[in-house]
Amino acid sequence: MVGDLRDVLPRLEAEIEPLDIAAWWRQLNEWKGKYPERYKTDKPLVTQEVIQLFQQATGGDCIVTTEVGQHQMFAARLFPTSRPRTFITSGGLGTMGFGLPASIGAAFARPDEQVVCIAGDGSIQMNIQELATLYKHQLPVIVAITNNGMLGMVRQWQEMFHAQRYSEVYLADSNPDFAKVAEAYGIDGYNVFDRETAARLVPEVLERRKPAVMNFVVYQSEKVFPMIPAGAGVDEMIIGDQEPEEASEEVEA
């Protein structure tokens, strides 16, 4: 079909019946109830906690962009969207370095809204020079780095499917001090090592409406579930630690 979308799309819409997906929504809600997001507080700060702090502090009323990795999956579940174009991610394309430039675009497009970029310590370094753009235009973007000292998603696959033959996933010894990097660009920078400091700083930094980098040092060996192994079907999904269980120090998000 050849035509102007402004003409063609309304005419196509008039010919299409709405899908009845009520049963699918019921199934999704059943799964969400059976497999809630959960994490344990008997270990160091974890990515889910960090993301949940931002969700609670903003009431979910903000634009979220993500880099690529475990944090991307956690953010997709813990930042439910209620408006179009408020959760901006590269999906399954795997484009590390997407989140920071996307947050800049979002801040220009909607200058009156809070923008939070959820990042990993690997992905953020793909386009970290764009902190200069945040500084130049004083865009009120908060870059929240969940820093586990790893390429976390790659490490998880190597652990689960490659007999823990870890290769090129350790970043802790070579990562920069992200707070100092931010300050070098003229932006507020914070290194956060515990949940008490995280709970105090997140609402404070959001309230300032200034560009900032918050580097949260999180548990190194966390895994994100559910996941589908390479070549497997959806019916072979690994539920992992989202399986219902009794745990005295476990929190449901």
Buried (B, 14 or more C-beta within 10 A) or exposed (E): EEEEEEEEEEEEEEEEEEEEEEEEEEEEEEEEEEBEBBBBEEEBBBBBBBBBBBBEBBEBEBBBBBBBBBBBBBBBBBBEEEEEEBBBBBEEEEBBBBBBBBBBEBBEEBEEBBBBBBBBBBBBBBBBEBBEBBBEBEBBBBBBBBBBBBBBBBBBBBBBEEEEEBEEBBBEEEBEEBBEBBBBBEBBBBBBBEBEBBBEBBEEBBEEEBBBBBBBBBBBEBBBBBBEEEEEEEEEEBEBBBEEEEBEEEBEB
